């Protein structure tokens, strides 16, 4: 399929002190911008609006429309689905370079889940009106569908572990997943209990076993994964893939 001409985007606002592409150069390698010309990548980032979370807050809420595509520059975003009876299920934790909101923005459907940004998280918003101009690029569309595919693969892995795995296996799988970028996990036991879907007391007991085995270290409420190979062995199946 032939590549269509690059989309026409408006000029950058005057007086911009530092372009997003210079401030957040690591985002040039984001999956959504893979294999695109450097000029295209820079324009995409530079036309986004920077948002900083001063406290933990929703950037997208389940059942409400999405304003566009959010690309995570710093921090992390937790994705949760809430059932009709109020039960909340952990779906994903987004890391720098990941995107959220694009599916709903393009399809003009309401958000299928809630995205919670932690305090200090920085995101770049590409508004829906501008996002549609980039859809004229075949490579950009291919990147979008590739991102969707990777999410489906991860969702399938999570569903397998959640449905057939005991608590110990589920906890190890999520510890491995949450420590992919750094071996330190700054999450409370209540958070882990919410993710694994068990009691806080059970999480505390299972963490104690892993600590005694020398797989993890717990200091000042911070969990450090000391031996990822042994943690994978405790999972007993393929680890959760990273999106």
C-alpha positions, 0 to 999 in steps of 0.5 A: 500500500503506497504511503500517503503524503504527510498530514498538514498540521498547523504551525507551532505557537509563537513564544514556545520556550522549549519544544516537547520533542526537546524536553521529552526526547525519549518519546521519539521512540514511542511505539505510536511513532515507530518508523515515522520520519523524524520531522513527523515525530517532532511535529506530533510531540510539539503540537501536543499540550503538556499536562502535569498531575499535581495529585493522583487523579483521573485523566480519563473516566470510564463512561465519559468521552476522550478528548484525544490521545494521551502519551505518557512522558513521565510517571505511570498511569493505572487502568481500572474497569469498574463493574455495575456493582462497584467491583474494580479490576486492574487492567494495566499500568502504563509506562512512559511512551504508552498511549491511552484514549486514542481508541475512544477518541477515534471511534467517538465512543465513551471510555471503556475504563478509567485511567488514573495518573499518579502524582507527578505524572506528565502526559502530552495530549494530542486533541482529537481534532489534530489526531485525525489529521495524522490518520492520513499517514499509513505508518501512523495507522499501522502503529495504532493497530500494532499498539492495539494488538499488543494490548490484546496479547497482554490482556489475554495473558492477564486473563489466563493468570487471573482465571487459573492462577493461585494467589501466589502465582498472580502476585509474582506475575504482577510483581514481575510486570510492575518491575519491568522498567525498574526493579523497585516497586513503590506501591502499597500492599492495599494497591497490590491486593486490589490488583491481585484481587485478594485481601491485604493480609494475604498479600502480606503473607505472600510477600513474606514468603518471597522475602524469606526466599531472597527473591524480593527485599522490602524496605520503607514500604518499597519492594525491590525485586532482587532475582527476576529469574527466580520470580519468573520461575515462581510464576510457572508460566509465561510472564505478562508481556510489556506493551 
